[in-house]
């Protein structure tokens, strides 16, 4: 027999935990599916310095543990399973994990997104030690460094321009001659005196050093896509900006998405096209993708869900 809860939250991170906190404080029966990466993207982030309330910063995993404990304190139950299938065609909604079938009166989706990364073993080695996928999160740590940005879209251009506030120089690396970015962003980037653009090149390897058990990126090896020649450049930081992939695949049959897979919600609300199903955080936010905006949208989703449930009664 299926396990029933009033509200099931799929996914954690700031959005999922905040939604669970608000919903459980409203005296609703709430469970959170924590999945394969409990705490979301912030669990692979080291220092978080831009979340209000933590004057001296906090480690990402520690922050998510605090979020979890706060939600659990008000009765939200953590389920360490991954939702593999859903059925939103009728109520109560049905969700399946590898172990169990669950039902819910309302569902809040907070499955997040993941940055598209390069398939290089050295990326894993220096991730968080010079390599990042979020300039607004981590740019501050790269003051005075020679910074590289990989990508050719608007995000890459925006990040390159933003990082000139911190870096000694910024080099944009793109694998082709042409850019996917809008013309205005390309022109703005080309006019910026602190930005150098290298086209027809890919990252061949991330190089660095390790002292006293601490790794640090120091150089980048680029490969010319036309000639195959390689060149090594000094680099104190590298930002991967080749796009994000929202974790929305299991909802394709039931919910509307944009061309990149981000869930579409109504206006400023968290409501999807199916009454009783709500979405918050990075799975529906392709613009800001910050912990604080995710938490805010998680709050909104819980309030939307609570009000919707009250209307059903």
Secondary structure by P-SEA (a helix, b strand, c coil): cbbbbcbbbccccaaaaaaaaaaaaaccbbbbbccccccccccccccccccccccccccaaaaaaaaaaaaaaabbbbbcccccccccccccbbbbcccbbbbccbbbbccccccccccccccccccccccccccccccccccccbbbbbcccaaaaaaaaaacccccbbbbbbccccccccaaaaaaaaacccbbbbcccccccccccccccbbbbcbbbbbcccccbbbbbbccbbbbccccccccccccccccccccccccccccccccccccbbbbccccccccccaaaaaaaaaaaaaaaaaaaaaac
